[in-house]
Amino acid sequence: MFNIFNFLKKKSNPLYDTFKSFLFDEKYVWLNSEGWYKLIHYLFDNKIKDEFNLIPIKNGCWADAYNDGRRRVISLFHLNTSFATFKWGWNFEYIPHYTSKITWCRTDKSIYTHPFELSPKFINRKENNYTVFGKFESKYKNNSEGFQKFVSDHLKVWDTLHEAIVEYYNATSSYEKMLNRLEEEQKDGYYNFILPTNSIIYAFIEKYIHSIKAEEDFQKILFVDEKVKEAYYKAFTKIKWYSNFNKY
């Protein structure tokens, strides 16, 4: 196997910034955040490009260009500051995000996934099943062999999740399929909890494809208050209909 541990120490390698980016405890492999992101992109940029034609646009995030009002996004789903898995979904250029006001997440810097999914193996995990990786590992010694195993564990996560990512993008390849998938997620307690905006996304997509149900479905949504509803509705009414929906 390629000795990435030694490679990191060479000033000519593409991961090298300063060696301070890679912090090694006397006993364990331990990267700081900068070093971890460098490692993640080194390991996964080409895989994600080759498999899905997505490119890195910011730390821990890969996307393609907008096509028919949406773009695919794969990014890290952080459990905390030290551990993460992958999530995958879509960003829609006509669906806003509301915090204290309506904002748009159309740039590479601001992009995020409107709907997304996680691996069922991650959601239902009861033990280590290679769905999560971290920036440190206490079971591996701070040496070349230990770091090789550390890298191998990261790659095993991708191998574990890859099939679910392929399935998701095949199942949401058209707007009609996307709506069907959102309907499934709205029946799932886990996704209702982590993605309470799925009903908003559903109505906005209906509006975009000129569904006669869009207005009715929007009005059924339980917003936290009228101010939020009014802000979303203003954006909702300005959506330009997608005239080529029948192609899909």
Long-range contacts (C-beta under 8 A, 24 or more apart in sequence): 1-148, 1-152, 3-144, 3-148, 4-42, 4-147, 4-148, 4-151, 5-143, 5-144, 5-147, 5-148, 6-144, 14-42, 15-39, 15-42, 24-142, 25-136, 25-142, 26-142, 27-138, 27-141, 27-142, 28-136, 28-137, 28-138, 28-140, 28-141, 28-142, 28-146, 29-136, 29-137, 29-140, 29-141, 29-142, 29-146, 29-147, 29-150, 30-135, 30-136, 30-137, 30-142, 31-135, 31-136, 32-135, 33-81, 33-135, 35-135, 36-135, 39-151, 39-154, 40-76, 40-154, 43-151, 43-154, 43-155, 43-158, 44-158, 47-158, 48-74, 51-162, 51-165, 51-166, 52-165, 52-169, 57-108, 57-111, 58-108, 58-109, 58-111, 60-84, 61-111, 63-91, 63-108, 63-111, 66-93, 66-106, 68-175, 68-242, 68-244, 68-248, 69-93, 69-94, 69-208, 69-242, 71-111, 72-169, 73-111, 73-112, 73-113, 73-116, 74-165, 75-112, 75-113, 77-116, 77-118, 79-132, 82-134, 82-135, 82-136, 83-132, 83-133, 83-134, 83-135, 84-132, 84-133, 84-134, 85-118, 85-119, 85-122, 85-131, 85-132, 85-133, 85-157, 85-161, 86-118, 86-119, 86-157, 86-158, 86-161, 86-165, 87-113, 87-116, 87-117, 87-118, 88-113, 88-116, 88-117, 88-165, 88-168, 88-169, 89-113, 89-114, 89-115, 89-116, 89-117, 89-168, 90-114, 90-115, 90-116, 90-172, 90-178, 92-201, 92-204, 92-205, 92-208, 94-204, 94-208, 94-235, 94-239, 94-240, 95-200, 95-201, 95-204, 95-205, 95-235, 96-232, 96-235, 98-228, 98-231, 98-232, 101-231, 102-231, 102-232, 102-234, 102-235, 114-197, 114-201, 115-178, 115-181, 115-182, 115-185, 115-195, 115-198, 115-201, 116-195, 117-164, 117-168, 117-185, 117-191, 119-160, 119-161, 119-164, 120-164, 121-160, 121-161, 121-164, 122-161, 123-190, 129-160, 130-156, 130-157, 130-159, 130-160, 131-157, 131-160, 131-161, 132-157, 133-157, 174-248, 175-205, 175-208, 175-209, 175-242, 175-245, 175-248, 176-248, 178-205, 179-205, 179-206, 200-232, 203-236, 204-236, 204-239, 207-236, 207-239, 207-241, 208-239, 208-240, 208-241, 208-242, 209-241, 209-242, 209-245, 210-241, 210-242, 210-243, 210-245
